[in-house]
Amino acid sequence: MKLRGIEFGNVLSASGVQGFFGEGYWFHKVWHPFGLDFTGTTLVSKTATLLSREGHMALTRHYTPKHFFPDCVKVNLFKQLVLNSVGLSNPGLGALLGTGKWQNHPEPFLISIMSLADTPKRRLEELRIMVEMLGFCKDSFISPFGLQINLSCPNTGHDPKELIGESSEVLAIASKLGVPVMLKYSIASAPIRAVLELDKNPDCDAICVSNTLPFGWQDIDWQGVWGTKVSPLAKLGGGGLSGKSLRPLVCEWISHLRDAGFTKPINGGGGILCEEDVQSYYNARASSIFLGSVAILRPWRVEGLIDYASDLNWK
């Protein structure tokens, strides 16, 4: 997938699956000899906000999870599902830039950012400040980078539909940075008719779907899928679902968007756990895929999935 002449590859990592800088997590080291190897993917950083945010996952001074098994993540290996309510825990964009690690990343990558202010006006102002901060540091990056702007996280307390309506203004602000811009949506809150409008927007280089699906979303039989209608993370806002159940829903959404006439690149992901799942995204006419929950649910398959997807002729 090439954006503004920069090759980002056929396989991206899901935002945060490799941490903020590609460092990964403790279990990556355990499973690495058995196939949990993200070599060949394009890094997408864990999402940063303007100001530090405690969220629900305690971080170390190196900005990695403090606990091996954080309470804000629930895993069902049998059903191949993950539920999380991390809540965008991060030290803030300034602290992350201050490490210099993004500036020295050796290959093209994407920085994921999101505004969390409580009104559209304030969200856009936060985004403007983040873009200015990145612009100030831009010349110190040794590799090209792009922005993945998250407009869909289910764990922040905002109405996602309100965020979707800000897309054009978000793009106008982000365009000042002069790098590829990819907007990230959830199929739970992104009407196809609204997203289709981005096909005409010159500031939109690509879109990414889908973020996690908020627990309780009406299009999922939660009793049948998770085994209960009440989220085990209810005290943390309910959380967002990743894993097996997403794949058919996201592929159908992408197919409908393509049928409606959308021509720009689509980075698709959600529930990719085997080669057949990769093929489903290819058949749905995605332009590339991203891998996320497979690192937890089927870690030994990651390397093979990257090889398989890299050999396909994505369009």
C-alpha positions as CSV (number, residue, x, y, z in Angstrom):
1,M,0.0,0.0,0.0
2,K,1.7,3.2,-1.2
3,L,0.6,6.6,0.1
4,R,2.0,9.8,-1.4
5,G,4.8,7.7,-2.9
6,I,5.7,6.1,0.5
7,E,5.5,2.3,0.6
8,F,3.7,1.1,3.8
9,G,3.5,-2.5,2.7
10,N,0.7,-5.0,2.6
11,V,0.6,-5.7,6.3
12,L,0.4,-3.1,9.1
13,S,0.3,-3.8,12.8
14,A,-2.8,-2.8,14.6
15,S,-2.4,0.3,16.7
16,G,-0.6,-0.6,19.9
17,V,-0.1,-4.3,19.2
18,Q,3.7,-3.6,19.3
19,G,3.5,-0.8,21.8
20,F,4.4,2.8,21.2
21,F,7.7,2.2,19.4
22,G,7.7,-1.4,18.2
23,E,9.1,-2.8,21.5
24,G,6.3,-5.3,21.9
25,Y,5.2,-6.9,25.2
26,W,6.6,-9.6,27.5
27,F,4.7,-12.4,25.8
28,H,6.2,-11.5,22.4
29,K,9.6,-12.6,23.7
30,V,8.1,-15.9,24.9
31,W,6.4,-16.7,21.6
32,H,9.0,-15.2,19.3
33,P,10.8,-18.5,18.7
34,F,7.5,-20.1,17.7
35,G,6.3,-17.5,15.2
36,L,5.3,-14.3,17.0
37,D,7.4,-12.1,14.8
38,F,6.2,-8.9,13.3
39,T,9.1,-8.5,10.8
40,G,7.6,-7.5,7.5
41,T,4.8,-5.3,9.0
42,T,4.6,-1.6,9.2
43,L,4.5,-0.2,12.7
44,V,1.4,1.7,13.8
45,S,2.1,3.2,17.3
46,K,-0.2,2.8,20.3
47,T,-2.5,5.8,20.2
48,A,-1.2,9.0,21.8
49,T,-3.3,11.9,23.1
50,L,-2.2,15.5,23.6
51,L,-2.0,15.3,27.4
52,S,-1.1,12.2,29.5
53,R,-4.0,9.9,30.1
54,E,-4.1,7.4,32.9
55,G,-6.8,5.2,31.3
56,H,-7.2,1.8,32.9
57,M,-3.7,0.3,32.2
58,A,-0.9,1.2,34.5
59,L,2.3,1.9,32.7
60,T,6.0,1.7,33.7
61,R,8.4,4.6,33.3
62,H,9.2,3.1,29.9
63,Y,5.6,3.4,28.9
64,T,5.0,-0.4,28.8
65,P,2.3,-2.2,30.8
66,K,3.1,-2.5,34.5
67,H,1.2,-5.7,35.0
68,F,1.6,-9.0,33.0
69,F,-2.2,-9.6,33.0
70,P,-3.9,-6.2,33.3
71,D,-7.5,-6.2,34.6
72,C,-8.7,-4.1,31.7
73,V,-8.1,-7.0,29.2
74,K,-10.2,-10.2,29.1
75,V,-9.3,-13.0,26.8
76,N,-11.3,-16.0,25.6
77,L,-8.9,-18.3,23.8
78,F,-11.6,-20.9,23.2
79,K,-13.9,-18.4,21.3
80,Q,-10.9,-16.6,19.9
81,L,-12.0,-13.2,21.3
82,V,-10.5,-10.3,23.3
83,L,-12.3,-7.6,25.2
84,N,-10.3,-4.6,26.3
85,S,-11.0,-1.3,28.1
86,V,-7.4,0.1,28.1
87,G,-8.8,3.6,27.7
88,L,-5.9,5.0,25.7
89,S,-3.4,4.9,28.6
90,N,-0.4,7.0,27.5
91,P,2.0,9.6,28.7
92,G,1.0,12.3,26.1
93,L,2.4,13.1,22.7
94,G,5.1,15.4,24.1
95,A,6.6,12.7,26.3
96,L,6.6,10.2,23.5
97,L,8.3,12.6,21.1
98,G,10.8,13.4,23.9
99,T,12.1,9.9,23.8
100,G,13.4,10.4,20.3
101,K,12.4,6.8,19.4
102,W,10.0,7.7,16.7
103,Q,12.5,10.1,15.2
104,N,15.0,7.2,14.9
105,H,12.6,4.5,13.6
106,P,14.4,3.0,10.6
107,E,11.4,2.4,8.3
108,P,8.2,4.2,7.3
109,F,5.5,3.9,10.0
110,L,2.3,5.5,11.2
111,I,1.8,7.5,14.4
112,S,-1.7,7.0,15.9
113,I,-3.2,10.0,17.6
114,M,-6.6,11.0,19.0
115,S,-8.1,14.1,20.5
116,L,-10.1,13.5,23.7
117,A,-11.6,17.0,24.5
118,D,-15.3,17.1,25.3
119,T,-16.5,19.3,22.5
120,P,-15.9,19.4,18.7
121,K,-14.2,22.8,19.0
122,R,-11.8,21.7,21.7
123,R,-11.1,18.4,19.9
124,L,-10.1,20.2,16.8
125,E,-7.9,22.6,18.8
126,E,-6.2,19.6,20.5
127,L,-5.6,18.1,17.1
128,R,-4.2,21.3,15.8
129,I,-1.7,21.5,18.7
130,M,-0.6,17.8,18.1
131,V,0.0,18.5,14.4
132,E,2.1,21.6,15.3
133,M,4.1,19.5,17.7
134,L,4.8,16.9,15.1
135,G,5.6,19.5,12.6
136,F,8.2,21.1,14.9
137,C,10.0,17.7,15.1
138,K,9.3,16.5,11.5
139,D,12.7,17.3,10.1
140,S,14.4,15.1,12.8
141,F,12.7,11.9,11.6
142,I,15.1,9.7,9.7
143,S,12.2,7.8,8.0
144,P,8.9,9.0,6.4
145,F,5.9,8.7,8.7
146,G,2.2,9.1,8.4
147,L,-0.7,9.8,10.7
148,Q,-3.4,7.4,11.7
149,I,-6.1,9.5,13.3
150,N,-8.4,7.5,15.6
151,L,-12.0,8.6,15.3
152,S,-13.6,5.5,16.7
153,C,-12.2,4.3,20.1
154,P,-15.1,2.9,22.1
155,N,-13.4,3.4,25.5
156,T,-13.1,7.2,25.7
157,G,-16.7,8.3,26.7
158,H,-17.4,10.2,23.5
159,D,-20.2,9.6,21.0
160,P,-18.4,8.1,18.0
161,K,-21.0,9.4,15.6
162,E,-20.2,13.0,16.7
163,L,-16.5,12.3,16.0
164,I,-17.3,10.9,12.5
165,G,-18.9,14.3,11.6
166,E,-15.6,16.0,12.2
167,S,-13.7,14.1,9.6
168,S,-13.4,16.9,7.0
169,E,-12.2,19.4,9.6
170,V,-9.8,16.9,11.0
171,L,-8.3,16.3,7.5
172,A,-8.0,20.0,6.9
173,I,-5.9,20.4,10.1
174,A,-3.8,17.3,9.6
175,S,-3.0,18.2,6.0
176,K,-0.8,21.0,7.3
177,L,1.8,18.4,8.3
178,G,2.3,17.3,4.8
179,V,2.4,13.5,5.5
180,P,0.0,10.7,4.6
181,V,-3.2,10.8,6.6
182,M,-5.3,7.7,7.4
183,L,-8.5,8.0,9.3
184,K,-9.5,5.1,11.5
185,Y,-13.1,4.1,12.0
186,S,-15.2,1.5,13.7
187,I,-17.9,-0.2,11.5
188,A,-20.2,0.3,14.6
189,S,-20.2,4.1,14.2
190,A,-19.2,4.8,10.6
191,P,-22.1,5.0,8.1
192,I,-21.0,3.9,4.6
193,R,-22.7,6.9,3.1
194,A,-20.7,9.3,5.3
195,V,-17.3,7.6,4.7
196,L,-18.0,7.6,1.0
197,E,-17.7,11.4,1.1
198,L,-14.1,11.0,1.9
199,D,-13.4,9.6,-1.5
200,K,-13.7,13.2,-2.8
201,N,-11.5,14.7,-0.1
202,P,-7.9,15.3,-1.4
203,D,-6.6,15.4,2.2
204,C,-7.7,11.8,2.9
205,D,-5.0,9.3,1.8
206,A,-6.6,6.2,3.2
207,I,-9.0,4.8,5.8
208,C,-8.6,2.0,8.4
209,V,-11.4,-0.2,9.6
210,S,-12.3,-1.5,12.0
211,N,-11.5,-0.5,15.5
212,T,-13.0,-2.7,18.2
213,L,-16.7,-3.0,18.5
214,P,-18.2,-1.6,21.7
215,F,-19.7,-4.2,24.0
216,G,-23.5,-4.1,23.6
217,W,-23.5,-3.1,20.0
218,Q,-26.9,-4.1,18.6
219,D,-25.6,-6.0,15.6
220,I,-23.9,-8.7,17.8
221,D,-25.6,-11.5,19.8
222,W,-23.5,-10.9,22.9
223,Q,-25.0,-13.8,24.7
224,G,-24.0,-16.1,21.9
225,V,-20.6,-14.5,21.1
226,W,-19.2,-13.7,24.6
227,G,-21.5,-15.8,26.8
228,T,-23.2,-12.9,28.6
229,K,-25.1,-9.8,27.9
230,V,-23.3,-7.9,30.6
231,S,-19.7,-7.0,30.0
232,P,-17.1,-8.3,32.4
233,L,-15.5,-4.8,32.0
234,A,-18.8,-3.0,32.7
235,K,-17.1,-1.0,35.5
236,L,-14.6,0.3,33.0
237,G,-17.1,1.3,30.4
238,G,-17.8,-2.1,28.8
239,G,-14.8,-2.3,26.6
240,G,-14.3,-3.1,22.9
241,L,-14.4,-6.5,21.2
242,S,-11.6,-7.9,19.0
243,G,-11.1,-11.3,17.4
244,K,-13.0,-13.9,15.4
245,S,-16.5,-12.4,15.4
246,L,-15.3,-9.2,13.7
247,R,-13.9,-10.6,10.5
248,P,-17.2,-11.3,8.6
249,L,-18.7,-8.0,9.7
250,V,-15.7,-5.9,8.7
251,C,-15.3,-7.6,5.3
252,E,-19.0,-7.1,4.6
253,W,-18.7,-3.4,5.4
254,I,-15.6,-3.0,3.2
255,S,-17.4,-4.8,0.3
256,H,-20.4,-2.5,0.6
257,L,-18.1,0.6,0.7
258,R,-16.4,-0.6,-2.5
259,D,-19.7,-1.3,-4.2
260,A,-20.8,2.2,-3.3
261,G,-17.8,3.6,-5.3
262,F,-15.1,4.2,-2.7
263,T,-11.7,4.1,-4.5
264,K,-9.1,5.1,-1.9
265,P,-6.9,2.6,-0.1
266,I,-8.6,0.7,2.8
267,N,-6.5,-0.9,5.5
268,G,-8.7,-3.6,6.9
269,G,-8.5,-5.7,10.0
270,G,-10.3,-7.5,12.7
271,G,-10.5,-11.2,13.4
272,I,-7.6,-12.2,11.1
273,L,-6.5,-15.5,12.6
274,C,-5.7,-17.7,9.6
275,E,-4.9,-17.5,5.9
276,E,-8.5,-17.9,5.0
277,D,-9.3,-14.7,7.0
278,V,-6.6,-12.8,5.0
279,Q,-8.2,-14.1,1.8
280,S,-11.5,-12.8,3.0
281,Y,-10.1,-9.2,3.3
282,Y,-8.5,-9.6,-0.1
283,N,-11.8,-10.7,-1.7
284,A,-13.6,-7.8,0.0
285,R,-11.2,-5.5,-1.9
286,A,-9.2,-4.2,1.0
287,S,-5.8,-2.6,0.0
288,S,-3.9,-4.0,2.9
289,I,-4.5,-5.7,6.3
290,F,-3.5,-5.1,9.9
291,L,-2.9,-7.8,12.5
292,G,-3.8,-7.3,16.1
293,S,-5.6,-9.8,18.4
294,V,-3.9,-12.8,16.7
295,A,-0.8,-11.9,18.7
296,I,-2.7,-12.9,21.8
297,L,-5.1,-15.5,20.4
298,R,-2.9,-17.5,18.0
299,P,0.6,-16.0,18.3
300,W,2.4,-18.8,16.5
301,R,0.5,-17.9,13.3
302,V,1.7,-14.3,13.0
303,E,4.8,-14.8,10.9
304,G,3.0,-17.1,8.5
305,L,0.1,-14.7,8.1
306,I,2.6,-11.9,7.2
307,D,4.3,-14.0,4.6
308,Y,1.0,-15.1,3.1
309,A,-0.5,-11.6,2.9
310,S,2.7,-10.1,1.6
311,D,2.6,-12.4,-1.4
312,L,-0.9,-11.3,-2.5
313,N,-1.4,-8.7,-5.2
314,W,-3.4,-6.1,-3.2
315,K,-4.9,-3.2,-5.1
